[in-house]
Amino acid sequence: MPVLVVKAKPNSRVSALTAQADGTWLAQLKSPPVDGAANAELVALIAAAFGCRKAEVQIRSGAGGRLKRVAIPD
């Protein structure tokens, strides 16, 4: 499973996932970082962007921080 390095930016105006020049991804999330709402939105956003199911997307590390390692299926 490939692993993406994602920088989460909660409380944004729009929900978007964009690739950065250094190979990481920037996830702008509308949800606040409370009770896992931002992580749930991040999983849904990545699943939609890469055409997989939400259950297949796993946050490997960084669930409590802004910098996350997220695994997606091949």
C-alpha positions as CSV (number, residue, x, y, z in Angstrom):
1,M,0.0,0.0,0.0
2,P,1.4,3.4,-1.0
3,V,1.7,5.9,1.9
4,L,0.9,9.6,1.4
5,V,2.3,12.4,3.6
6,V,-0.6,14.7,4.2
7,K,-0.6,18.1,5.9
8,A,-4.1,18.7,7.2
9,K,-5.5,22.2,7.5
10,P,-8.8,22.1,9.4
11,N,-11.4,24.9,9.6
12,S,-10.8,25.9,5.9
13,R,-13.5,27.5,3.7
14,V,-13.3,24.7,1.1
15,S,-12.6,21.0,1.2
16,A,-9.8,20.2,-1.2
17,L,-6.8,17.9,-1.7
18,T,-3.8,19.3,-3.6
19,A,-0.3,17.9,-4.4
20,Q,2.6,20.0,-3.3
21,A,5.9,20.5,-5.0
22,D,7.8,18.6,-2.4
23,G,5.8,15.4,-2.9
24,T,3.4,15.9,0.1
25,W,-0.3,16.6,-0.1
26,L,-2.2,19.5,1.4
27,A,-5.7,18.7,2.7
28,Q,-8.0,21.6,3.3
29,L,-10.8,20.4,5.5
30,K,-14.0,22.3,6.5
31,S,-14.4,20.2,9.7
32,P,-12.8,21.3,13.0
33,P,-10.2,19.0,14.6
34,V,-12.7,17.9,17.3
35,D,-13.8,14.3,18.0
36,G,-12.2,13.0,14.9
37,A,-14.4,15.0,12.5
38,A,-11.4,16.3,10.5
39,N,-9.9,12.9,10.2
40,A,-13.2,11.4,9.0
41,E,-13.4,14.2,6.4
42,L,-9.8,13.5,5.4
43,V,-10.4,9.8,4.8
44,A,-13.5,10.6,2.7
45,L,-11.6,13.2,0.7
46,I,-8.7,10.9,0.0
47,A,-11.1,8.0,-0.9
48,A,-13.0,10.2,-3.4
49,A,-9.8,11.6,-4.9
50,F,-8.1,8.2,-5.5
51,G,-11.3,6.2,-6.3
52,C,-11.3,3.7,-3.4
53,R,-13.6,2.9,-0.5
54,K,-13.3,4.9,2.8
55,A,-12.7,1.6,4.6
56,E,-9.5,1.0,2.5
57,V,-7.9,4.3,3.6
58,Q,-5.9,4.1,6.8
59,I,-4.3,6.9,8.9
60,R,-1.0,5.1,9.8
61,S,0.4,7.9,12.0
62,G,-0.3,11.5,13.0
63,A,-4.1,11.1,13.8
64,G,-3.7,13.8,16.5
65,G,-1.5,16.2,14.6
66,R,-1.5,18.1,11.4
67,L,1.1,16.0,9.6
68,K,-0.2,12.6,8.8
69,R,0.9,9.4,7.0
70,V,-2.1,7.9,5.1
71,A,-2.1,4.5,3.4
72,I,-4.2,4.0,0.3
73,P,-4.7,0.8,-1.7
74,D,-2.7,0.0,-4.9
